[in-house]
Amino acid sequence: MRLDAQLRGESALIERIARRTRDLPSLAPVTIVEGIGDDTAVLQVGNQTLLWTADMLIEGVHFRLDWIDARSLGWKSLAVNLSDIAAMGGEPIGALLSLALPPDHTADWLDELMTGFTECARAYRTPLLGGDTNRAERMVIDVSVLGVVSGRPMLRRGAQAGDVILVTGALGGSRAGLEALQAGKGGAVDLTPHFRPTPRLEVGSLARALGATAMMDLSDGLAADLPKLLRASNKGAIIRRTAIPVHDAALRWTQAHNLDPVAFALAGGEDYELLITAPPATIPTLLEQIPQQTGVPLSVIGEVIEARELWLESSEGQRESFAISGWDHFTV
Amino acid sequence: MRLDAQLRGESALIERIARRTRDLPSLAPVTIVEGIGDDTAVLQVGNQTLLWTADMLIEGVHFRLDWIDARSLGWKSLAVNLSDIAAMGGEPIGALLSLALPPDHTADWLDELMTGFTECARAYRTPLLGGDTNRAERMVIDVSVLGVVSGRPMLRRGAQAGDVILVTGALGGSRAGLEALQAGKGGAVDLTPHFRPTPRLEVGSLARALGATAMMDLSDGLAADLPKLLRASNKGAIIRRTAIPVHDAALRWTQAHNLDPVAFALAGGEDYELLITAPPATIPTLLEQIPQQTGVPLSVIGEVIEARELWLESSEGQRESFAISGWDHFTV
C-alpha cells in the first residue's frame, strides 16, 4: 500500500477525506488496529491479527510490456504485495487478483502471466481466492493480499532512540535494471531484481520474533522510505554511507556511467528489501540467525536518534544532512 | 467479484490456473471455506467467518466521465462491492481503495469522488482502511471489501428443488439509464439506479437469518445471473414472466421505444438487487418481514426444480425455454 507515495498534494486530500470514513463505527465484531498509514491495514478478529493490503500495477506507469515478460509481471504483481505482509512480520493467507486486459493479449500471454503469478503464489503459499477480469485499453493488475501475524504486528511507528537500523539484501538493483532498460541496454545488468523481487517473508517474521521494534519494505528507495518510518516513530537517524549495501547490478551500472553508487542505491525504488529497527541487545542474534535461517544478508546501516534529524555520515565521520536526489524532504 | 463474467474463453483459462494456486496449502491459522466462484471468498478465522471481494471499475469500460459525475462514481465504486457482501448475508468490515488517476483531474474532482465514496461508506458503516493511488492515462477504481457473516454464509450452491425464487426491488432500471445515456437522452429516465445502486445489506442478512438457502447479487442481469446460481446448485427453475418486477425507469424507456419490458428487465445489468431462494415454509415470513424491516420490496418470481432446465412461463401457463437476448446459454 502506498496511499501517500505518488500523488503528493492529492494524497493529502485523500488522507483528509479518508480520516472521515475510517472513523466510522463498524458494527462488525472486528477491531481496526491500524487503518491508512502503514504497509498494511491491521485488523483484530477474535484472537487473530489480520493484515490487509493492495497494490496496483499500471501499464505505462509501473511497467512496459515491451520490457517485462508476462511471466515476470505475474510474479511481480503478487510479490510486491507479499512484501507489505513481510514488512509487518506476517504471513500470507490468500490473494485476490483484479485484471484489466487489452483485447490484443492472447490466451498464451495470459497463461504466462498466470504462470508467473502462480510461481510466486506457490513459493510463498498464497492461494488465489478470487478477483475480477475486465477488458480495457491499458493493462492494470491490482492485487489484494490478506495475511496474518502471530503476536504484535511490526508497525512503522515502533522505532526507539538507540535502536540499530538494518536492511536486508542489497539496494539499487531494481533501479539499475530500470535505467538499463530505459537506456535500451537491458542486457547490461541483471534484470532479476527489477523483474522478480523477492518478498522477505521469512526475514520479516523472524525479525519480529527476535525483537525488532519497527519495519517497512523499501518500495520508493531508502532515501524516501526511511523518513516515513522516522516520521511515524517521531525520531531521527544517522546512516553510515559506507555501510549501505549496494547491489552488484547497481555497482556495475554506476561504474559504467560514472555515478556515485551509494547515492544511486539510496534513491533506488522497488528493491522490496526490509528496513528494520531493533534494540542493540538483539543485534548479535539478528545478525547471526537471519542470514543463517533464511539465507538473506542483513546489514547494520545506522542508528535511530531522538532528535528529529537525518544525517548521512561519511567514512571520515563527517555528517551531511540528507539532500540526495530522490530524498523526500524530511519534515516532521 | 466476477472472475467468470466478462472474458468467456480467458476466464476458463484463469479458472484452470487458479485451481492450481487455490489448492496450495496455507500455513496461516485460517481455513478457506470458499475460493473463486461465489460473490465473495469465504474464510474461517477462529470463530469468525470473513467475506472478501474486489471489483474494478474502468473508464471507458464500466463508466464514462462525460456521463457520470464524480460523486456518483465514488458511491458506485464502493456500493458494487458492498452488494457482494450483501449477497452472502454479511456486513462490511472495511474497504481498500486503489485509484489510477489521469493527470487532468483536479483536486476538486477527486474531492467529489471521495465525497461520494464517503457517503456510501457512512451509509453502510465501511471505514476506508488503505489503498493505493497512481497516475495513469485512464481512470481505474479498484475497491476491495472485507466483511463478516454471523453463522453460515449464503452461497450460490444452496438452492433446493421446491425452493421459491425471489428478487428484491425492481429490475432493468440501471439498463434504462445506460441506454438513455447512450442515446444522448440522459434526461429521459431516472439515472439513480444506474449511478447510485443500493447495496441490499439489510435484506441480505435478514434473509439469511430467516432461512434463505442461496443468494447472489444481480450484476449481469437476472437472465445471466440466475443460471449461475442454478449451475452452482445443480438445479433448474421455472420463472413466471408476469411476476418479474420491472423498474419504472425501464417501463418508461421500453414504452417509449416499443420494447418488451420484461425481456428488457431480464437482460438488464448492474441492478445490484438480490436473487434469493428459500423454502416455501419461510416465504410468508420473508414477504412480511423484509419489506417491513428494510423498506425494500420483495417479489416471488418462480421456483427451483430438480430438472436442470430453465423455463419462462407466460400468464397463460405456456412455457418457453430461455432464449432471450442477453441470456447466458444454460449448459449444466
Interface residues (C-beta under 8 A of the other chain):
Chain A: M1 R2 L3 A5 Q6 L7 G9 E10 S11 L13 I14 I17 A18 R20 T21 R22 D23 L24 P25 S26 L27 A28 P29 V30 I32 G35 I36 G37 T40 A41 L43 V45 G46 N47 Q48 L50 W52 T53 A54 D55 M56 I58 G60 V61 H62 E91 P92 I93 G94 L96 S98 L99 A100 L101 A107 L110 D111 M114 T115 F117 T118 A121 R122 R125 T126 P127 L128 L129 G130 G131 D132 T133 N134 R135 A136 E137 R138 V140 D142 S144 L146 G147 V148
Chain B: M1 R2 L3 A5 Q6 L7 G9 E10 S11 L13 I14 I17 A18 R20 T21 R22 D23 L24 P25 S26 L27 A28 P29 V30 I32 G35 I36 G37 T40 A41 L43 V45 G46 N47 Q48 L50 W52 T53 A54 D55 M56 I58 G60 V61 H62 E91 P92 I93 G94 L96 S98 L99 A100 L101 A107 L110 D111 M114 T115 F117 T118 A121 R122 R125 T126 P127 L128 L129 G130 G131 D132 T133 N134 R135 A136 E137 R138 V140 D142 S144 L146 G147 V148
